[in-house]
Amino acid sequence: MTEVRFRPLAASDGDRYVATGEWRGRAGGYAIQGKGATLVAELKATI
């Protein structure tokens, strides 16, 4: 498991990410390997 802490986001940040279409077919609705990495402040493995 991994704990994901997102950075503070404005509604426009989410709108821009959704518009990329990168979220489609992703567990959790984002892709940390791609543009979704800009939404994340910290990753922490918990197991």
N, C-alpha and C positions, 0 to 999 in steps of 0.2 A: 504494500500500500504506500501511497505517497500523499502527503498533505500539501495542498497548493494554497498559497496566500496570494490573492490578487492585489494589485496596486489600486489605490483609489481611482475610480473610473467615473467619468462624466457619461451621461446618456449617449452623447455623440460618439464616445469611444466604442461602446457596444454596437451602436448603429453602423459605424464604419467596419467593424469586424464582421458583423452579420452580412453586410453587403459584399464582402469578399467571397462568400460561399464556402470558405475553407472549413467551416464547422460541420458541414454535411457529412454524415456517416462517421462522426467522431464520438467516442465515449465521452460523456460529460459536455459535449457541445463545443469543444475547442481543441486546437492542435498545438501543443507546446513546441513542436518542432518547427512550426512555420510562423505565420503572422501572429498567432495566438501568444507567442512568447512575449510580445509587447504588453500583454495584459497582466502578466505574472510578476509579482515582487519576489517570491521565494518558493522554492521546492524543498520538501523535507521528507526523506524516506522514513517511514514509521515501522516497517517490518523488513 
